[in-house]
Amino acid sequence: MIHRSILQGKLEILKELFNVSSSAGAEDITSNAPAAGAHNRSLLRDSKARFGGGLIVGLGFSALAFAGSASAQDAQPKRGGTAVFVLQEDPTYLTRDLTTNSETGTIGCILYQGLMGINAEGEAYPLLAKSVDISDDKLTYKFVLNDARWQDGKPITAKDVKYTYEEISGKHSPTFKRTLTSIDKIEAVSDKEIVITLKKPYGPILIALTCQQGAAILPEHVYVGTDPLTNKASNAEPVSSGPFILKEWVRGSHLRLVKNPDYWEQGKPYLDEIIAQVVPSGAGRTQALLSGQVDRIPWFALETSDYPLIERNPQLLLQPARKPPATDFISINTEKKPFDDKRVRQALMFATDREFLLKSAFNGQGAASTSPFAGGFPWAIDPEMDLSKMYPYDPARANALLDEAGVTRDASGKRLSMNFIIEPGEEGGSQIAAALKNMWEQVGIDLTIETIQPPLSTERIAKGEANIAYHGYSSGGDPAIGWSGQFVSTTIGSLRGNAARYSNPEIDELFTLGQSETDLDARGVYYKKAQKILGEDMPILTIHDPVDKEAQGAWLKGMENEYMFPTWRDAWVDK
Amino acid sequence: MRSFIIRRLITSVPVILAIVLVSFVLTRLVPGDPIVALVGDYPVPPEYVEERRQAFGLDQPIYVQTLIYFKNLFLGDFGYSFVNRLPVMDVILQRAANTLLLVVPSQILGSIIAVLLASMAIRRPGGRLDTGLTSLILFVDSIPIFWVGQVFIIVFAVQLGLFPVQGMFNIRSTGSNVILDFLWHWALPGSIVSTFAMVAIARVARVSMIEVSRLDFITTATAKGLNRRRVFFRHILPNAMVPVIAVIGYTFGQALTSSFMIEAVFGWPGIGELFLRSVASRDYPVLQGIFLLTATLVVLSNLLSDVISSQMDPRIEYGR
């Protein structure tokens, strides 16, 4: 942990330096030549590359950053060895381009890489691309590819990129489908050069070209003329190019990935083998880590209730996962009376003691939300926006607002009866439902709690059959990717879309503007404005900003620069 | 004898088909859309959902789906898993083998121990050993199997570090002795499944032996002056074994289901984990395959125990 804070200190300094240099105004982001040394890659990921801000990440800084990352890693990485991490279940596919399943992301983003990667800060950097040139009008992006090969020896070309985007991701990835709608054309200019032209500027475009967002590059020669969903390369025998390649997959037991001898980043990876072991029981995963049978539990496979058990063990590290921020919230069906009146929705927020929910339902982990968006995008969050101050727990005010809105009490003191859908797997769901039933009774609202399993719950919520429902959503790495779907009217009725069925042309407009800029600060203006309106309108009651944690043995090193789904390129075992 | 087995096999076919038909309709009547489960937790356009639904033939009415399924079944095609994107047989067979590796030895071991314990206990019904066995049966019967699994993991694997926590083989090693490695991983889950099987069988074995030992021909045998050992092995045991054999066959189905839970606790890559996952994702073809397989296994194990019983007990006729 100490080393991590040192690293972060260095990073702050680096960021300062980079921000000074950003006045140069060039829009060229170049990655370092792979041959320049083992630390170059981590340099680039450590450094904060804010694309919108227009700064240079160039070779000139490599020496400086080399010093930064060298002191961060207390020892020279050891080569060889095996690391084991757990999965809850087998992945469905082996490429993220076909599904948003977390297990698939975990394996798929080791096997296949996107043009862009994503650093510990959640920002994009060139990965399979060597460099990115962005035109002044922010419409044309020219990528030059690294000299990488597929495991069958064929080179990775611009044609692979074009084919993947147009024929695979663009047709099958729930996430990339959306990206493709902002793209005008994709041209393979030469073997190693690809030009993407946008219809209009799209803020999250570089993030959208990462493996995490369903844009990992796949081999055209393996896929051409086949259905990617049934092609063996998708579900059994991948032909990949990442630092590790699949050697064996025993379903229900494990996937064994071995070092790719032809991997394009010289000197990497350090480990000989990584194994993903399938452990369906949550307790079993924690016990396997405690006994040393496995080395790491990713955030989506670690139970919050096991945090203290891991924290107590000096051999293990428990740390906040670097991943897109998420939020747990209650959606209110704004189409149903009396919830079409915003005073009623505000009253519900006043009637909700979120501090108590944080303590009782989440063991104090995470924070009570301060904004209709979860934290995590400082540039998009209005610091003056604080829901805790705007809506302190105050049943008296809730009662007054409900009276004002004409939702009166009957003889028994009841104003309203309504259903509340929770999903059994959703963390804290049942505790929240029980506590809310109590809290809202005081303002005359009678809740009927319906515990419904997905996928049925998802369907019913999308159809508008819930008065209120409790969910967890992920931001998907950018407000334009995740949060917009909660609030814009075009996603009403879609699965995991706008569950509140909230429709406000002004909000639709602000989200459209927010994604059409590339400069983060300029984008922030629209999102801040949107938060003000949403904080007043309250289509959803944001309850909790979760902080998901991941656990690993202290002997596992080199994972500091990973984001969401580790690539394991820098990992090594110190044992 | 041979015609009996053949006749039983033939009559088993409609039983299995009926189970498959009922489970086919039931799984589809359970609310929840497999496509929604497949798409996952991400907002997707409705066209995408519709396109997936058509790709899997889920836009057809249930009776059409049923007819297609049975037609394919008779052609030897067990369907295609939505989630795994593989033919159902490919998904199920390896898992089924792993489950059988856990259950079959447990059932055999449990049966042997059950008969041994029961025959020792009935030497003095109501004695210390007998009371001990009855208490053990009651105790094991009243605790949930997954809880025992958890306790065993915490005590023997995490605290004492004697056994592995999860899995069927040591996935890190490549060179170690496969059989020893398997036994080492089998020890905890196997002993639990064996114990639960043992208890169910011992209960019947004990009662059956006590009943037989009170019958007239035993009194006659003892009165004839035969020694205890001879009376037990020649007269009590063979007669008492008939219901025991039946119960071994009958509890095989139970052993399969209890192993599903133990598999989940111990990360045993068997059919249990696949079953739970397929229910959650509404992977109908895989569920269908599992129902078909378990129904067949239970029917066969019952048939096997009937054949053995009839061999042992001349009173059982093969039927006409």
Interface residues (C-beta under 8 A of the other chain):
Chain A: T82 V84 E89 D90 T92 Y93 T99 T100 N101 P174 T175 K177 L229 T230 S234 N235 A236 V250 R251 G252 S253 H254 R256 I275 Q277 V278 V279 P280 S281 A283 G284 R285 Q287 A288 L290 S291 Q293 V294 Q453 P454 P455 L456 T458 E459 S474 G476 G485 T491 G493 S494 L495 R496 G497
Chain B: P31 G32 D33 P34 I35 V36 A37 L38 V39 G40 D41 Y42 P43 V44 P45 P46 Y48 V49 A55 V83 N84 R85 L86 V91 Q94 R95 N98 Q150 I153 I154 A157 V158 G161 P164 V165 Q166 G167 M168 F169 I171 R172 A264 V265 F266 G267 P269 G270 E273 L274 L276 R277 A280 R282
